[in-house]
Amino acid sequence: MKLIAKDEQASNGKARNGTKAKRSAARPAVPAKPKKADVARKTDVSKKAVKRSGEAGKTFTDTVRDYLREVVVELKKVVWPSRKDTLGSTAVILVIVCLTAVFLGLVDLALSKLLHFMVH
């Protein structure tokens, strides 16, 4: 198959196979957006460089109190499953565990019988 250059198609108006050549409109240049990682790195550097004057006087108990306060705030955002959802998920897990135990028990029994047969 022979490839035809774009400028050759434009000069003829038609491609070799008889169809009209597609003419693409010139697109304006769009400035590239900065990546999120690059933006995050720049802000991380600036945050690390600036040290707050109030943080130097924090004690261990203040730090622990702030941490626990943030934990409580985050736990309030959690959507907990209902009792019905929890029981359903637990039942599915128990069934899968039982089936897996039976399967592994059968495989173990078969392999031990095979090994016993080969040794004796």
MDTraj code that builds the backbone (N, CA, C; nanometers):
import mdtraj as md
import numpy as np

residues = "MET LYS LEU ILE ALA LYS ASP GLU GLN ALA SER ASN GLY LYS ALA ARG ASN GLY THR LYS ALA LYS ARG SER ALA ALA ARG PRO ALA VAL PRO ALA LYS PRO LYS LYS ALA ASP VAL ALA ARG LYS THR ASP VAL SER LYS LYS ALA VAL LYS ARG SER GLY GLU ALA GLY LYS THR PHE THR ASP THR VAL ARG ASP TYR LEU ARG GLU VAL VAL VAL GLU LEU LYS LYS VAL VAL TRP PRO SER ARG LYS ASP THR LEU GLY SER THR ALA VAL ILE LEU VAL ILE VAL CYS LEU THR ALA VAL PHE LEU GLY LEU VAL ASP LEU ALA LEU SER LYS LEU LEU HIS PHE MET VAL HIS".split()
xyz = np.array([
    [0.0845, -0.1164, 0.0000],
    [0.0000, 0.0000, 0.0000],
    [0.0888, 0.1223, 0.0000],
    [0.0609, 0.2161, -0.0851],
    [0.1431, 0.3351, -0.0999],
    [0.0824, 0.4491, -0.0195],
    [0.1629, 0.5152, 0.0608],
    [0.1167, 0.6265, 0.1412],
    [0.1328, 0.7563, 0.0637],
    [0.0365, 0.8449, 0.0768],
    [0.0395, 0.9725, 0.0062],
    [0.0644, 1.0823, 0.1077],
    [0.1555, 1.1705, 0.0780],
    [0.1868, 1.2807, 0.1681],
    [0.0685, 1.3760, 0.1750],
    [0.0522, 1.4444, 0.2898],
    [-0.0601, 1.5354, 0.3083],
    [-0.0572, 1.6511, 0.2091],
    [0.0628, 1.7057, 0.1839],
    [0.0685, 1.8190, 0.0914],
    [0.0352, 1.7753, -0.0512],
    [0.0639, 1.6510, -0.0887],
    [0.0285, 1.6006, -0.2205],
    [-0.1233, 1.5846, -0.2305],
    [-0.1875, 1.5396, -0.1206],
    [-0.3321, 1.5273, -0.1204],
    [-0.3970, 1.6645, -0.1309],
    [-0.3433, 1.7619, -0.0600],
    [-0.4020, 1.8955, -0.0613],
    [-0.3908, 1.9581, -0.1989],
    [-0.2806, 1.9335, -0.2695],
    [-0.2642, 1.9937, -0.4016],
    [-0.3578, 1.9301, -0.5035],
    [-0.3845, 1.8011, -0.4916],
    [-0.4738, 1.7324, -0.5842],
    [-0.6201, 1.7527, -0.5472],
    [-0.6483, 1.7706, -0.4180],
    [-0.7856, 1.7798, -0.3734],
    [-0.8476, 1.6434, -0.3525],
    [-0.7880, 1.5420, -0.4072],
    [-0.8385, 1.4051, -0.3931],
    [-0.7225, 1.3128, -0.3593],
    [-0.7564, 1.2074, -0.2881],
    [-0.6559, 1.1050, -0.2608],
    [-0.6500, 1.0120, -0.3809],
    [-0.5546, 0.9230, -0.3843],
    [-0.5366, 0.8326, -0.4969],
    [-0.6563, 0.7390, -0.5164],
    [-0.7262, 0.7068, -0.4069],
    [-0.8357, 0.6119, -0.4194],
    [-0.9658, 0.6797, -0.4636],
    [-0.9643, 0.8086, -0.4955],
    [-1.0790, 0.8770, -0.5498],
    [-1.1610, 0.9530, -0.4475],
    [-1.1302, 0.9414, -0.3193],
    [-1.2046, 1.0158, -0.2182],
    [-1.1379, 1.1489, -0.1942],
    [-1.2137, 1.2445, -0.1460],
    [-1.1574, 1.3770, -0.1181],
    [-1.0681, 1.3696, 0.0044],
    [-0.9638, 1.4468, 0.0027],
    [-0.8709, 1.4503, 0.1144],
    [-0.9331, 1.5297, 0.2285],
    [-0.9110, 1.4855, 0.3497],
    [-0.9620, 1.5569, 0.4658],
    [-0.8716, 1.6755, 0.4926],
    [-0.9341, 1.7882, 0.5128],
    [-0.8572, 1.9083, 0.5442],
    [-0.8809, 1.9418, 0.6897],
    [-0.7732, 1.9505, 0.7632],
    [-0.7866, 1.9788, 0.9058],
    [-0.7720, 2.1286, 0.9279],
    [-0.8623, 2.1839, 1.0060],
    [-0.8549, 2.3257, 1.0397],
    [-0.7434, 2.3454, 1.1397],
    [-0.6764, 2.4574, 1.1256],
    [-0.5666, 2.4870, 1.2172],
    [-0.6250, 2.5122, 1.3559],
    [-0.5733, 2.4439, 1.4538],
    [-0.6220, 2.4589, 1.5903],
    [-0.5347, 2.5597, 1.6634],
    [-0.5947, 2.6464, 1.7420],
    [-0.5134, 2.7409, 1.8185],
    [-0.4363, 2.6667, 1.9273],
    [-0.3191, 2.7167, 1.9567],
    [-0.2354, 2.6538, 2.0584],
    [-0.2975, 2.6747, 2.1954],
    [-0.3111, 2.5667, 2.2713],
    [-0.3672, 2.5721, 2.4050],
    [-0.2513, 2.5617, 2.5029],
    [-0.2423, 2.6567, 2.5956],
    [-0.1319, 2.6480, 2.6916],
    [-0.1476, 2.5246, 2.7793],
    [-0.0366, 2.4583, 2.8053],
    [-0.0382, 2.3350, 2.8839],
    [-0.0672, 2.3670, 3.0293],
    [-0.1545, 2.2851, 3.0910],
    [-0.1856, 2.3023, 3.2320],
    [-0.0767, 2.2356, 3.3151],
    [-0.0387, 2.2954, 3.4258],
    [0.0625, 2.2301, 3.5097],
    [0.0033, 2.1057, 3.5740],
    [0.0870, 2.0063, 3.5914],
    [0.0436, 1.8812, 3.6524],
    [0.0192, 1.9029, 3.8012],
    [-0.0732, 1.8220, 3.8568],
    [-0.1046, 1.8340, 3.9984],
    [0.0166, 1.8033, 4.0855],
    [0.0974, 1.7084, 4.0415],
    [0.2154, 1.6708, 4.1196],
    [0.3128, 1.7877, 4.1286],
    [0.3289, 1.8623, 4.0163],
    [0.4197, 1.9762, 4.0178],
    [0.3688, 2.0846, 4.1110],
    [0.2392, 2.1090, 4.1081],
    [0.1808, 2.2110, 4.1952],
    [0.1965, 2.1691, 4.3403],
    [0.1723, 2.0401, 4.3677],
    [0.1829, 1.9909, 4.5052],
    [0.3258, 2.0035, 4.5564],
    [0.4226, 1.9758, 4.4714],
    [0.5629, 1.9852, 4.5147],
    [0.5994, 2.1280, 4.5492],
    [0.5521, 2.2228, 4.4681],
    [0.5845, 2.3623, 4.4943],
    [0.5235, 2.4079, 4.6257],
    [0.3993, 2.3687, 4.6524],
    [0.3353, 2.4110, 4.7760],
    [0.3962, 2.3384, 4.8960],
    [0.4372, 2.2116, 4.8796],
    [0.5002, 2.1399, 4.9897],
    [0.6305, 2.2071, 5.0307],
    [0.7071, 2.2506, 4.9311],
    [0.8347, 2.3153, 4.9602],
    [0.8108, 2.4441, 5.0368],
    [0.7113, 2.5207, 4.9941],
    [0.6856, 2.6473, 5.0611],
    [0.6319, 2.6253, 5.2018],
    [0.5523, 2.5199, 5.2227],
    [0.5004, 2.4908, 5.3558],
    [0.6116, 2.4461, 5.4492],
    [0.7054, 2.3680, 5.3965],
    [0.8144, 2.3202, 5.4802],
    [0.9081, 2.4336, 5.5184],
    [0.9247, 2.5278, 5.4271],
    [1.0195, 2.6357, 5.4514],
    [0.9669, 2.7320, 5.5573],
    [0.8366, 2.7508, 5.5644],
    [0.7791, 2.8457, 5.6591],
    [0.7479, 2.7725, 5.7884],
    [0.8069, 2.8177, 5.8978],
    [0.7821, 2.7563, 6.0272],
    [0.6985, 2.8535, 6.1094],
    [0.5883, 2.8062, 6.1608],
    [0.4991, 2.8913, 6.2373],
    [0.5564, 2.9153, 6.3762],
    [0.5368, 3.0351, 6.4243],
    [0.5941, 3.0694, 6.5546],
    [0.5170, 3.0044, 6.6685],
    [0.3872, 2.9778, 6.6520],
    [0.3045, 2.9198, 6.7570],
    [0.3312, 2.7720, 6.7793],
    [0.3854, 2.7027, 6.6804],
    [0.4074, 2.5588, 6.6920],
    [0.5279, 2.5245, 6.7796],
    [0.6167, 2.6156, 6.7961],
    [0.7370, 2.5868, 6.8730],
    [0.7044, 2.5633, 7.0199],
    [0.5953, 2.6236, 7.0726],
    [0.5627, 2.6131, 7.2132],
    [0.4658, 2.5017, 7.2463],
    [0.4288, 2.4154, 7.1509],
    [0.3342, 2.3080, 7.1783],
    [0.3996, 2.1983, 7.2610],
    [0.3238, 2.1511, 7.3587],
    [0.3742, 2.0414, 7.4405],
    [0.3221, 1.9095, 7.3844],
    [0.3681, 1.8022, 7.4432],
    [0.3266, 1.6690, 7.3991],
    [0.1770, 1.6486, 7.4193],
    [0.1254, 1.6955, 7.5319],
    [-0.0173, 1.6788, 7.5599],
    [-0.1035, 1.7597, 7.4617],
    [-0.0563, 1.8780, 7.4229],
    [-0.1297, 1.9570, 7.3232],
    [-0.1331, 1.8852, 7.1889],
    [-0.0216, 1.8249, 7.1526],
    [-0.0144, 1.7517, 7.0262],
    [-0.1077, 1.6314, 7.0273],
    [-0.1101, 1.5564, 7.1380],
    [-0.1972, 1.4400, 7.1497],
    [-0.3432, 1.4844, 7.1488],
    [-0.3754, 1.5925, 7.2193],
    [-0.5128, 1.6437, 7.2233],
    [-0.5590, 1.6848, 7.0833],
    [-0.4714, 1.7534, 7.0080],
    [-0.5056, 1.7934, 6.8711],
    [-0.5265, 1.6714, 6.7821],
    [-0.4411, 1.5715, 6.7982],
    [-0.4530, 1.4491, 6.7191],
    [-0.5865, 1.3799, 6.7467],
    [-0.6217, 1.3643, 6.8747],
    [-0.7465, 1.2974, 6.9106],
    [-0.8677, 1.3770, 6.8632],
    [-0.8587, 1.5085, 6.8678],
    [-0.9679, 1.5923, 6.8181],
    [-0.9881, 1.5703, 6.6676],
    [-0.8775, 1.5613, 6.5931],
    [-0.8855, 1.5356, 6.4485],
    [-0.9397, 1.3956, 6.4198],
    [-0.9058, 1.2980, 6.5046],
    [-0.9577, 1.1621, 6.4878],
    [-1.1095, 1.1621, 6.5030],
    [-1.1605, 1.2324, 6.6032],
    [-1.3049, 1.2393, 6.6251],
    [-1.3737, 1.3048, 6.5059],
    [-1.3154, 1.4117, 6.4525],
    [-1.3736, 1.4798, 6.3361],
    [-1.3787, 1.3850, 6.2162],
    [-1.2725, 1.3088, 6.1927],
    [-1.2700, 1.2161, 6.0795],
    [-1.3677, 1.1008, 6.0988],
    [-1.3823, 1.0523, 6.2228],
    [-1.4754, 0.9421, 6.2488],
    [-1.6207, 0.9857, 6.2288],
    [-1.6502, 1.1127, 6.2474],
    [-1.7855, 1.1621, 6.2213],
    [-1.8176, 1.1622, 6.0730],
    [-1.7147, 1.1644, 5.9869],
    [-1.7345, 1.1641, 5.8426],
    [-1.7570, 1.0230, 5.7879],
    [-1.7265, 0.9202, 5.8668],
    [-1.7361, 0.7819, 5.8205],
    [-1.8826, 0.7419, 5.8081],
    [-1.9145, 0.6723, 5.6982],
    [-2.0487, 0.6178, 5.6798],
    [-2.0431, 0.4717, 5.7232],
    [-2.1045, 0.4428, 5.8363],
    [-2.0993, 0.3094, 5.8919],
    [-2.2065, 0.2222, 5.8280],
    [-2.1768, 0.0934, 5.8027],
    [-2.2778, 0.0041, 5.7431],
    [-2.3876, -0.0268, 5.8451],
    [-2.5043, -0.0603, 5.7926],
    [-2.6151, -0.0964, 5.8816],
    [-2.5918, -0.2361, 5.9390],
    [-2.6735, -0.2714, 6.0373],
    [-2.6617, -0.4043, 6.0990],
    [-2.6896, -0.5133, 5.9959],
    [-2.7874, -0.4893, 5.9092],
    [-2.8227, -0.5874, 5.8067],
    [-2.7059, -0.6089, 5.7100],
    [-2.6423, -0.5001, 5.6666],
    [-2.5270, -0.5114, 5.5764],
    [-2.4120, -0.5866, 5.6426],
    [-2.3876, -0.5564, 5.7697],
    [-2.2781, -0.6210, 5.8423],
    [-2.3027, -0.7715, 5.8570],
    [-2.4256, -0.8093, 5.8929],
    [-2.4571, -0.9518, 5.9081],
    [-2.4496, -1.0245, 5.7743],
    [-2.4942, -0.9603, 5.6660],
    [-2.4870, -1.0222, 5.5335],
    [-2.3432, -1.0448, 5.4900],
    [-2.2587, -0.9449, 5.5093],
    [-2.1171, -0.9579, 5.4729],
    [-2.0485, -1.0655, 5.5563],
    [-2.0821, -1.0706, 5.6860],
    [-2.0228, -1.1718, 5.7742],
    [-2.0636, -1.3123, 5.7312],
    [-2.1894, -1.3288, 5.6929],
    [-2.2367, -1.4609, 5.6491],
    [-2.1640, -1.5049, 5.5225],
    [-2.1464, -1.4134, 5.4282],
    [-2.0749, -1.4469, 5.3039],
    [-1.9317, -1.4881, 5.3351],
    [-1.8668, -1.4174, 5.4219],
    [-1.7276, -1.4489, 5.4573],
    [-1.7185, -1.5858, 5.5249],
    [-1.8107, -1.6149, 5.6164],
    [-1.8074, -1.7448, 5.6849],
    [-1.8305, -1.8601, 5.5873],
    [-1.9212, -1.8434, 5.4920],
    [-1.9453, -1.9478, 5.3920],
    [-1.8204, -1.9705, 5.3075],
    [-1.7569, -1.8627, 5.2644],
    [-1.6353, -1.8760, 5.1824],
    [-1.5233, -1.9429, 5.2619],
    [-1.5097, -1.9073, 5.3878],
    [-1.4063, -1.9697, 5.4721],
    [-1.4335, -2.1194, 5.4873],
    [-1.5588, -2.1578, 5.5090],
    [-1.5925, -2.3000, 5.5228],
    [-1.5656, -2.3767, 5.3939],
    [-1.6055, -2.3210, 5.2803],
    [-1.5799, -2.3871, 5.1519],
    [-1.4299, -2.4013, 5.1250],
    [-1.3548, -2.2992, 5.1575],
    [-1.2097, -2.3055, 5.1380],
    [-1.1476, -2.4108, 5.2297],
    [-1.1958, -2.4198, 5.3537],
    [-1.1436, -2.5196, 5.4477],
    [-1.1721, -2.6612, 5.3986],
    [-1.2926, -2.6837, 5.3470],
    [-1.3268, -2.8162, 5.2950],
    [-1.2396, -2.8495, 5.1743],
    [-1.2237, -2.7539, 5.0836],
    [-1.1408, -2.7768, 4.9642],
    [-0.9971, -2.8094, 5.0031],
    [-0.9387, -2.7285, 5.0910],
    [-0.7993, -2.7535, 5.1315],
    [-0.7863, -2.8857, 5.2077],
    [-0.8883, -2.9213, 5.2863],
    [-0.8861, -3.0500, 5.3563],
    [-0.8868, -3.1665, 5.2591],
    [-0.9689, -3.1566, 5.1538],
    [-0.9727, -3.2631, 5.0529],
    [-0.8406, -3.2727, 4.9757],
    [-0.7829, -3.1595, 4.9416],
    [-0.6546, -3.1595, 4.8709],
    [-0.5466, -3.2193, 4.9605],
    [-0.5473, -3.1830, 5.0877],
    [-0.4492, -3.2373, 5.1815],
    [-0.4655, -3.3876, 5.1964],
    [-0.5885, -3.4347, 5.2069],
    [-0.6150, -3.5781, 5.2186],
    [-0.5675, -3.6528, 5.0943],
    [-0.5974, -3.5981, 4.9767],
    [-0.5566, -3.6633, 4.8516],
    [-0.4051, -3.6681, 4.8393],
    [-0.3383, -3.5579, 4.8719],
    [-0.1916, -3.5569, 4.8621],
    [-0.1272, -3.6484, 4.9647],
    [-0.1818, -3.6552, 5.0850],
    [-0.1239, -3.7454, 5.1862],
    [-0.1436, -3.8920, 5.1459],
    [-0.2598, -3.9258, 5.0872],
    [-0.2820, -4.0632, 5.0385],
    [-0.1859, -4.0950, 4.9242],
    [-0.1654, -3.9997, 4.8337],
    [-0.0736, -4.0185, 4.7221],
    [0.0692, -4.0386, 4.7726],
    [0.1106, -3.9589, 4.8694],
    [0.2456, -3.9720, 4.9255],
    [0.2601, -4.1054, 4.9989],
    [0.1578, -4.1440, 5.0738],
    [0.1603, -4.2726, 5.1435],
    [0.1701, -4.3881, 5.0445],
    [0.0983, -4.3801, 4.9330],
    [0.1018, -4.4821, 4.8298],
    [0.2404, -4.4908, 4.7653],
    [0.3035, -4.3745, 4.7422],
    [0.4351, -4.3731, 4.6770],
    [0.5451, -4.4247, 4.7682],
    [0.5338, -4.3982, 4.8985],
    [0.6369, -4.4403, 4.9937],
    [0.6257, -4.5910, 5.0198],
    [0.5071, -4.6460, 5.0309],
    [0.4908, -4.7874, 5.0632],
    [0.4720, -4.8614, 4.9388],
])
top = md.Topology()
chain = top.add_chain()
for i, resn in enumerate(residues, 1):
    res = top.add_residue(resn, chain, resSeq=i)
    for name in ("N", "CA", "C"):
        top.add_atom(name, md.element.get_by_symbol(name[0]), res)
traj = md.Trajectory(xyz[None], top)
